[in-house]
Amino acid sequence: MTKKQKSEFNFEEALEELERLVSSMEEGELSLEESMKTFEKGVKLTRECQAALKKAEQKVQILLNENGETEAFKIEDED
């Protein structure tokens, strides 16, 4: 992934890519080396998706505080 792609992470596209990776591995036609590279890429995408979900969950928690009132939200980069 290039720097531009990292800054413009798209959750839905990442999930689609994960589905493609899983399908290609399930077909059983990849060599061991290709399977390892595909698995590594899948793990990376999974981690990126988990981070995006965590940020979304944090935003929801902030927006729905104990009083049921909304609050302003700012995402802080973990990098």
N, C-alpha and C positions, 0 to 999 in steps of 0.2 A: 504494500500500500504506500502511495506517495504521501507527502506531507499534506497536500491539498485534500486528498481523500480522507485522511485522519481527521482534519478539522471539519469536514463535511460528512461525518458518519451518518449513514442512513440505516436505521434499525431494520426496516422492512427488506431492504436490499441485502443486508447481512444475513437475515433469516433465509432468504431465497438461496443465497450462496451456500449456506450451511446445508440446506436440503439437497442441493446439487452435489455437494461433497459426499454426503451420506449415501445418496443414490449410487454414485460412482464407486464407492467402496463396497456397497452391498452387492453390486454386480459381480464382484470378484475377478475382474479383468485387469486390475492394476498390479504392477510388479510390487515387490516388497518396498523398494525405494519410493515409488510413486505413492503407495499407501501411507508410508510414514510422512511424506511431505503433505499429503492431503489431510492426514490426521492432525499434523502440527498446525496447518492453516485453520482447521476446524476448531481446535482448542483456542487459537487466537481470536477467532470470530466469536466464539462462545463467551470468552472473557469480556470482549468489547460489548456484547449484547447485555451481559450481566451488569456491567458498569452503567450502561444506559438505563436499564431497568431500575437500578439502585437510585440513580439521580431522579428518575421520574417518581419513584416512591417517596423520596425525600421531599420533593416538591409538593406532592399530594399531602404529606404529613404537615408541612408548613402551611399550606393553604387551608387545611382543615384543622385548625388548632382546637384546643379543648373547648373553647367557647363557640365553636362552629363559625367563627368569623374568618374572613380571608385576610392574608397578609402578603406583603410584597415578597418576592423570592429572587435570590441571586444565586446562580450555580457557580460554585468555586471549582476550578480545575484541580484535579488530583495530581497532575504532573508536576 
